[in-house]
């Protein structure tokens, strides 16, 4: 279709089945001059949803209307530099929404699922990991066992949420409100948790853990070293992006596999980790780095350095975004594992064609494109809640503001 053009670009915001301000999904719909031909892309930055919507509506739509939606690479590069200053989660998510939608259109034009456009399947299903929490080691163990009974071989184990939030703390008089965490108590408890899990569950289950950047760098080094005997599948986001130089010290101290990337928005953040082989899994939030186009390139670069993929896949990624993750997983030879949160009944109502989980493996729809559609009438019944986020107002026991 040489005369095909972009007719409209719209952000659609919805929060299906979510009772908190933390699940605000953003999907971009790119409509074309061909009747009924459109694409959907995930632009979910749940902490700043309205900012992303503004960029899409007020800046990207005027830029894109009338252009050829088949020129994905050219449009990606054009959007990326159009604001002059580039990257950042707001700009990248807006770009991602358009980029994924263009791949969706490309697949529909070809009559093929997107993974076929990326080289075809390297596997039939995508192995996933689920999240098991609990207040005590025995409760975590029970939750891990439930996932194992469902056929999962990979489970991320946490105790009391991220970073020691369950600990009783006595802040100083007049301490400010916030989400209080005890990093030292958390580090001690985490070692105790994995000693219990390996003792009771054995070695057949692959265990993962997410630090969520909640430790001082030297404590992160110590934790990675102390967890080495328990043979984790990987230790996730052990340091914030501002402290990546410490990964070299962790490598010198232990062989605990490391996964990193959830907060990355710029190639210069992950480039030294990949080139130095300082991590084992790249786990960027695909929409935060700009969509499928940069993610497939990142996967290829990581393959050359022996690094596997583990794309970020929490509950605050739309089913469209999860489908994009899976299409990359299916077609990447260096796929490692995929985070999986599952979909509520409301999400499945709003997003027909959601990927499915069966026996520890996720499967995409075989329909052309990304395989996920959007019922706009159903989406409108679930407006995004507003409010100030509490969990990102992280503080240590003495009230000091820290990175969450």
PyMOL commands that set and color helices and strands:
alter all, ss='L'
color gray80, all
select helices_A, chain A and resi 46-64+72-82+89-110+114-117+137-149+183-201+217-230+241-253+267-275+286-289+292-304+319-331+345-350+376-380
alter helices_A, ss='H'
color red, helices_A
select strands_A, chain A and resi 6-14+25-32+38-42+126-132+154-157+179-181+206-210+234-236+258-260+281-282+308-309+338-339+356-358+361-363+394-396
alter strands_A, ss='S'
color yellow, strands_A
deselect
rebuild
show_as cartoon
